Amino acid sequence: MEKHILTQPDYIVAFIFTIVLSINFLFGTLFNAIFLLNVYKHRSLRQSKFFGIISLSIVDLIMCSIVSPLLILREFSSLDVSHGLNIYLCCFITFISTWTSLSSIFSLTFIALERFYVFKTNQHMRKLNFIIYLSISHLISFVIAISHAIILAITRSTIFMRCCGKKLLEASTLTLNLSDYFEKHWLNEIRPYEIKKAFNGFYLSIGLCCLFMIIYCYFVIYRIIRNKRLLRIRLNAKFISSLTNNGGGQDQNDGAEE
């Protein structure tokens, strides 16, 4: 049973993973804290056009200061089968890492949409509307993150089993009862593993949709800026040519008078 719960991880990969998370914890926490402190001090940074960046900075601060140490703790606990974290702590780590990841993606998407709105309409989005949209996106990511944590606990994913180790045996009654409940009350064709695959597909589709929206918004913004530059160049060329023609005509008139 212990072999099935946890396979021996690659220590080199775990070491590199820990170093990356440690760097992320130190520098990410520092830079995001400095930025938010500047936002607090300077009122000009609290305009609606900065709301997306502020939201992204808050989420990144949570990710760097809370999620990164928890992931390091989970990585160290998975090195030994005899040790493991509490099942509720493992659920919390899964939840908060999923929530911060989705919130970061949504914040980046809203930054692109806000820039797209500004370049299309030549006006900034209202503060209330921006706050409502950001609140809805964080609520959606919150619900998805909770669902993800529950599904990983029910299906006993590899990550979840490595996190719990032997502690999973103590909580096996809970997870087994939940699995039996799904098997008895859902259709016979549906299994927890299939639910996990469907959820992962849904999670991936959200990321791809947000990525497509970001690329599309910045592509349209690039075209708008390029068209404005070309128009400015043409107007400058016409203005210079008109000045040249007027100057040439004036010189001819002066010569005729002489």
RAHU-V875599 format. One record per pair of residues at least 4 apart in sequence whose C-alpha atoms are under 8 Angstrom apart, sorted by the first residue. I is the first residue (numbers start at 1). J is the second residue. D is the distance in whole Angstrom. If there is no record, write none. Layout:
{{I J D} {I J D}}
//
This chain:
{{1 5 6} {2 6 6} {2 81 7} {2 165 8} {2 166 7} {3 7 6} {5 158 8} {5 161 5} {5 162 7} {5 165 7} {6 78 8} {6 81 6} {6 158 8} {6 161 6} {6 162 5} {6 165 7} {7 162 8} {8 79 7} {9 14 7} {9 78 8} {9 79 7} {10 14 6} {11 15 6} {12 16 6} {13 17 6} {14 18 6} {14 75 7} {15 19 6} {16 20 6} {17 21 6} {18 22 6} {18 72 6} {18 75 8} {19 23 6} {20 24 6} {21 25 6} {21 68 6} {21 69 8} {21 71 8} {21 72 7} {22 26 6} {22 68 7} {22 69 8} {23 27 6} {23 28 8} {24 28 5} {24 29 8} {24 64 6} {24 68 7} {25 29 6} {25 64 5} {25 65 6} {25 68 6} {25 69 7} {26 30 6} {26 64 8} {27 31 6} {28 32 6} {28 60 7} {28 61 7} {28 64 6} {28 65 8} {29 33 6} {29 60 8} {29 61 5} {29 64 5} {29 65 6} {30 34 6} {31 35 6} {32 36 6} {32 57 6} {32 58 7} {32 60 7} {32 61 6} {33 37 6} {33 61 7} {34 38 6} {35 39 6} {35 57 8} {36 40 6} {36 54 7} {36 57 7} {36 58 8} {37 41 6} {38 42 6} {38 45 8} {39 43 7} {39 45 5} {39 46 7} {42 46 8} {43 47 8} {45 50 6} {46 50 6} {46 51 7} {47 51 7} {47 127 8} {48 124 7} {48 125 7} {48 126 7} {48 127 5} {48 130 7} {49 114 7} {49 124 7} {49 125 7} {50 54 6} {51 55 6} {51 130 7} {51 131 8} {52 56 6} {52 107 6} {52 108 7} {52 110 6} {52 111 5} {52 134 8} {53 57 6} {53 107 7} {53 108 8} {53 111 7} {54 58 6} {55 59 6} {55 107 6} {56 60 6} {56 103 8} {56 104 6} {56 107 5} {56 108 7} {57 61 6} {58 62 6} {59 63 6} {59 100 6} {59 103 7} {59 104 6} {60 64 6} {60 100 7} {60 104 7} {61 65 6} {62 66 5} {62 67 7} {62 100 7} {63 67 5} {63 68 6} {63 97 7} {63 100 6} {64 68 5} {64 69 8} {65 69 7} {66 70 6} {67 71 6} {67 93 7} {67 96 7} {67 97 6} {68 72 6} {69 73 6} {70 74 6} {70 93 7} {71 75 6} {71 93 7} {72 76 6} {73 77 6} {74 78 6} {74 85 7} {74 90 8} {74 163 6} {75 79 7} {75 163 8} {76 80 8} {77 83 6} {77 84 5} {77 85 7} {77 162 8} {77 163 6} {77 165 8} {78 83 7} {78 84 7} {78 162 5} {78 163 6} {78 164 8} {78 165 7} {80 84 8} {80 165 8} {81 162 8} {81 165 5} {81 166 6} {82 165 7} {82 166 6} {83 164 8} {83 165 6} {83 166 6} {83 167 8} {84 162 8} {84 163 6} {84 164 4} {84 165 5} {84 166 6} {84 167 6} {85 89 7} {85 90 6} {85 163 6} {85 164 5} {85 165 7} {85 167 7} {86 90 6} {86 164 6} {86 167 6} {87 91 6} {87 164 6} {87 167 7} {87 168 7} {87 171 7} {88 92 6} {89 93 6} {90 94 6} {90 160 7} {90 163 6} {90 164 7} {91 95 6} {91 149 5} {91 150 7} {91 153 7} {92 96 6} {92 149 7} {93 97 6} {94 98 6} {94 145 8} {94 148 8} {94 149 5} {95 99 6} {95 145 5} {95 146 6} {95 148 7} {95 149 5} {96 100 6} {96 145 7} {97 101 6} {98 102 6} {98 141 8} {98 145 5} {98 148 8} {99 103 6} {99 141 5} {99 142 6} {99 144 8} {99 145 5} {100 104 6} {101 105 6} {102 106 6} {102 141 6} {103 107 6} {103 137 7} {103 138 6} {103 141 6} {104 108 6} {105 109 6} {105 207 7} {105 210 7} {106 110 6} {106 137 6} {106 138 8} {106 210 7} {107 111 6} {107 134 7} {108 112 6} {108 214 8} {109 113 6} {109 210 6} {109 211 8} {109 213 7} {109 214 6} {110 114 6} {110 134 8} {111 115 6} {112 116 6} {112 213 8} {112 214 6} {112 217 6} {112 218 7} {113 117 6} {113 213 8} {113 214 7} {113 217 6} {114 118 6} {114 124 8} {114 125 7} {115 119 6} {115 217 8} {115 221 8} {116 120 6} {116 217 6} {116 218 7} {116 220 7} {116 221 6} {117 121 6} {117 122 8} {117 123 8} {117 124 7} {117 125 7} {118 122 5} {118 123 5} {118 124 5} {118 125 7} {119 123 8} {119 221 7} {119 224 7} {125 129 7} {125 130 7} {126 130 6} {127 131 6} {128 132 6} {129 133 6} {130 134 6} {131 135 6} {132 136 6} {133 137 6} {134 138 6} {135 139 6} {136 140 6} {137 141 6} {138 142 6} {139 143 6} {140 144 6} {141 145 6} {142 146 6} {143 147 6} {144 148 6} {145 149 6} {146 150 6} {147 151 6} {148 152 6} {148 199 8} {149 153 6} {150 154 6} {151 155 6} {151 192 8} {151 195 8} {151 196 6} {152 156 6} {152 157 5} {152 160 7} {152 196 7} {153 157 7} {153 160 7} {153 175 7} {154 175 5} {154 176 7} {154 178 6} {154 179 6} {154 192 7} {155 175 8} {155 179 7} {155 192 6} {155 193 6} {155 196 7} {156 160 6} {156 161 6} {156 175 8} {157 161 6} {158 162 6} {159 163 6} {160 164 6} {161 165 6} {161 168 7} {164 168 5} {165 169 8} {166 170 7} {167 171 7} {168 172 6} {169 173 8} {171 175 7} {172 176 6} {173 177 6} {174 178 6} {175 179 6} {176 180 6} {177 181 6} {178 182 6} {179 183 6} {179 192 7} {180 184 6} {181 185 6} {181 186 8} {182 186 5} {182 191 7} {182 192 7} {183 187 7} {183 188 7} {183 190 7} {183 191 6} {183 192 8} {184 188 8} {186 190 7} {190 194 6} {190 195 7} {191 195 6} {192 196 6} {193 197 6} {194 198 6} {195 199 6} {196 200 6} {197 201 6} {198 202 6} {199 203 6} {200 204 6} {201 205 6} {202 206 6} {203 207 7} {204 208 6} {205 209 6} {206 210 6} {207 211 6} {208 212 6} {209 213 6} {210 214 6} {211 215 6} {212 216 6} {213 217 6} {214 218 6} {215 219 6} {216 220 6} {217 221 6} {218 222 6} {219 223 6} {220 224 6} {221 225 6} {222 226 6} {223 227 6} {224 228 6} {225 229 6} {226 230 6} {227 231 6} {228 232 6} {229 233 6} {230 234 6} {231 235 6} {232 236 6} {233 237 6} {234 238 6} {235 239 6} {236 240 6} {237 241 6} {238 242 6} {239 243 6} {240 244 6} {241 245 6} {242 246 6} {243 247 6} {244 248 6} {245 249 6} {246 250 6} {247 251 6} {248 252 6} {249 253 6} {250 254 6} {251 255 6} {252 256 6} {253 257 6} {254 258 6}}
//
